[in-house]
Amino acid sequence: MEEIIAPIDKELIKSELTEDRFLRDTNRAGNKIYVVDYQCAPNTVKEIGRLREIAFRDGGGGTGTSCDIDKFDTDPAYGFKQLVLWDPENECIVGGYRYACLDDAVYDRFGQPILPSSHMFQFTKSFLHDKFLHTIELGRSFVAVEYQSTRDDSKSLYALDNLFDGLGALIVLYDGRMKHFFGKMTTYPTYPQEALEMILYFLDKHFGIKRGEKMVIIRNPVRVSFENRRKFKKIFTEDDFSEDYKILKAEIHNFGVNIPPLVNTYMNMSPSMKCFGGGVNDEFGDVIDTGILLSFDELKPEKTKRHVHLPEIHLARLLNIRERIASFRNK
């Protein structure tokens, strides 16, 4: 395990978070959202890599390197950018996402896209020729340890909610070109095994792929044991998600843990979310990553209103950025 690099000078980061890279203000807590890449903001990306590694190690995962940065962060050929959540009062990064529009994906000689998740997921031809081309891959989501929900203040309370304000901005920014988010929900190895299997069973029951609808194949899947499957079937007896969800929260609480925050948030974003199952991520501390697909136009109305509907001043900014992106791509 390498020693994590020293914090990057705040003044260097502030000099890179310029007005032209600003997307919107968050709905709560007074934070700001930017989009950058390594070419325009190398110091910001290094600080993101530092904070990611700290947060992931704290949860029981991580790369073990001094800074969580790889070729997808630094090489523009892969098209990944950083969604940055910035606290202007304390002048620090709160959290972020790494993302890319998959119509610009690079492919290997077998016709599979070269993505951070490629070692975990294999994509079917039907998916690659359809939904994939209108999908944004999300990854490396994190909230800095200082802003996680163990802190009793509004900054930590709204950190994850603020990140979803950022995803709402991406929906507006890429409207017409992108239609879906593809991402992973992470559970750490320290999570109780039976609780993990219970969540996987629940996700499969309410969001699992129907037979004949195969889109993504997990390379190293985590299975729910036959005994637990029979047990869980007797516990989760409701057809309605909301009623079954109440049971899940109570049952998970009995293990002395909570539903992982990102899992909890995603499953309440859309009734039509697709869940592809969980697999072991052997390149990231053997965490369990569960693949999901969310469609922009199938989010719950209250989530769309909260995160996607923007004040006029921010909407005008995003539409202007969208026009510039379209103009660049058409050259």
N, C-alpha and C positions, 0 to 999 in steps of 0.2 A: 504494500500500500504506500504510494508516494505521498510526500508532504504537499499539501495544497498550496498553490501560489499565493503571494501576498495580494491584498486588495489593490485594484487599479485606481489610480488617482481620479478623484471625483471630477476635477476640472477637465481632464481628458475626455471623460464620458459626457459631461455637459456640453463640451464643444462639438460632440458628434450627434447629439440629440437636437438637431436643428429644426427650424420651423417647417421646412419642406418634407421632413420625415415624420411629422406629427399627424396622427389620425384623428384623435378625439379625446375629450375629457371623459373620465368615468362618471357613472351616474351617482356614485357615492364615494366618500372618503377623499375627494379632491385630488385623485391621481390622474396621470396622463398616459396615453398609449401612443407608441411610436412603432414604425417598422424600419429595420435597418438590415444590412448584410455586412459581411466581413470586409468587403472592398471599400465601403464608405464609412464603416465604424468598427475598425479592428479592436480598439480598446474596449468598446462596449461589449463586443462579442466575447472577448477574453474574460471580462467580469461576469458575463452570463455563464460562461463555462465554469468559472470558479464557484459561483453561487449554486449552479446545478449540482456540481460534485458534492458540495457540502450538504445540500438538501437530500440528495439521493443516498449518501452515506448515512445520514442521520436516520433515514427510513429503513436502512438495511440493504441498500443496493449500491449503485455507483459503478464507475469504471475502474476505480483504483488508481487512476492517473492523477497527476497534479492539477489538471484542469480538464473538464469534460468538453473537449473540442475535437471534432473529427473532420474528415474530408467533406461531409455534407454541410458543415458550418463554413468551411474556408474556400472550397472550390466552386466557382460560379457556374460550372458546367451542370451541376445538379439542381440549380435553381432554388435552393432553400434560403429563406429569409427568417428574421427573428422578430417576433411580436414582443415588444418590450413594455412592461408595466412599470412606470417611473413615479416615485414619490417626490414631488418637487419641494416639499417642506423639509424632509430629512435628506434630500439629495442622494437617493439610492434606488437601486432596482429592486422592485417588490417581487416580480416574477416574470414569467414569459412562456411563450410557445415557439417552437421551430416549425415552419410550414413551407409547403411548395405546392404549386398548381401542377397537377399530374399530366396535363396535356403537353407539358414540356419535359416529361420524364426521359431519362436515358435508359436504354435497354441492353441486356446482355445478349450473347449469341444464341441463347435458347428462347429469346423473345420475352423474357421476364424483366420487369423494371428494376433498375438498380436504386434501391431505397434503403433508408436506415432500418426498415422493418423486413427487408427481403430475406434475411436469414431466419425469420420466424414464419413468414407467410408466403404461400405460393398462390398466385392469382389465376383464376380460370380464364380461358380464351374469351368466353362470353362476357365476363366482367371487364376484361381489358379493352374489348371493342365497344363497350357501351358506357356504363356508369363511371368507369375509371377515368375516362377522358374528361369528365366534368367534375372531378373530385379534387379537393385540397387534402393533402396528407398533413396531419397534425402529429407532433411528437415532442419529446423532451419538455413536456409541461412541468413547471415547477413554481413553487412559492418559496421565497427565501425563508430560512428557518426563523428569523426574527419576526416574520409576518404570518406564521402559521397559527392555526386557531387555538393553540395553547395560550396565546397572549390574550389578555382580557382588555382589549381596546378596539376602537372602530376600525383602525387600520388593518388589523388581522381579521376582524370579523368580515370585512368586505373584499379581502384580497382575491379569493377565488371568483367571487361575483364580478369583480373588476376585470379579471381575465376573460370572462364570458362577454363583457362589454366589448373587449377586443375582437372576439370571434364574431360578434354582431357587426362590427365594422368591416371585417373581412367579407361577410355575406353581402354587404352593400357594395364594397369595393369591387368584387368579382361577379356581381349579379349579371346573369345572362351568359357568362362564360363558365362558371362553376355552379354546381347544384348540390354537392354533398361534401361532408367532412368524413375522412377515414382516419381513425386514430386508435389508440390503445388505452385501456384502463389498467393501471398497475396495482398489484397487490404484492407486498414484500414477503420474503421467506419466513419472517418471524410471525406471520399471521397464522392463527390456529388452522390446521389442515381441514378439520371438519367444517369450520366456519367458511373457509375458502370454497370447499365443495358445495356448501349450501348456497352461497352466492352464485356459483357457476350454474347450479341446478335452476335457481330462480331466474337467472338471465336467459337460460335456454328455454324455460317454460314460457316466458312472456316476450322474449325478443329473438328467440332462436330462428335460424334459417329453416324454411319449410323444405320438404323433400323435393328435389328437382330444381331447387333455387341456389345451388352451390355457387359461391362467388370466390371465397377465400378458403384455402386449405392450411390448417395449422401444422407446421413441420414437426413440432415436439409437443403434442397436446397433453394437457392435464385432464385426466378422466375422473368423473364422479364414480366412486365405487358402487358396485351393484347393491351392497347392503345399505349404503347411504341413500342411493336413489329410491329404494323402496321406503326407507324411513321418511325422506323428504316429501314423497308423494302423499303421505298421510298427514304431513304438517301443512303443506301449501295446498289447501282444498278450494281456494277461491278462484273463479275465472276472472274476476275483476282485479286489475293490477293494484289499485289503491288499497283494497282490502288485503290482498296477499302481501303487499309492501308493509303494512302494519305488523303482520305476523313476522316478516323477515326482520324488521328492526328489533322486535322483542326477542326473537330467537338469537340473533347475533349478539345482542346485549348480554345474554346469558353466558357467552364465552368470555366476557370481560373486555370486549373490544367493540368498536363501532364499525359500521359500513365504511370502507375507505372513501374519503371525501369526493374524489373524482368519479368513482363508481356511483356514489349516491347522487351526484349532480347530473351525470349523463343519463342515468336511467329515468330521471324525472324531466328530461328535456323534450322527449318526443315519444308518443305511444307506438310509433312505427320504426323505432331504432332497430337496426339489424345487428345481431351479436353472433360472432363467428366462433366463439369458444376461447378458452384460455390455453396458453402455452408457456413453457419455460424459456425465458430469455437468458441463454447461457453466456451472452456477451455483456450482461449488465447485472452481475451479482445474483443470477438465478432468480430474479423476480418473476412473478407470474403476470404476463400481459394478455389482456383479453381484447381481441379485435372487434371494432364496432364501425358502423356506417350510419351517419345521420344525414337526412335530407333537409335542406334549408326550408322548403315549403311545407314541411310536415312537423315543424316544431310546435309545441303547445302554444296557443295564442298568447298566454300571459308571458311566456318566455320571449316570443317575438316582440311583444310590446315593450318588455323590460330592456332587452339587449340590442334589438335591431332597429326599432323606430328611434330615429335620432333627431335632436334639435336641428332646426334649419341651418344654423351656422356650420355644424359638423357635416350635415348631409351635403351641403354645397361643396365643402372641402373634398369630401370623398368622391363626389361625382366628377370634380375637376381632376383629381388624381386618376380616376378610372379612364377619363378621356385621354390623358397623357399616356397611360399604359397601352390603350388600344391603338393610339397613333404610333407609338414606338413599335408595337408588334406588327403593324401593317406596313412598315418601311421595308 
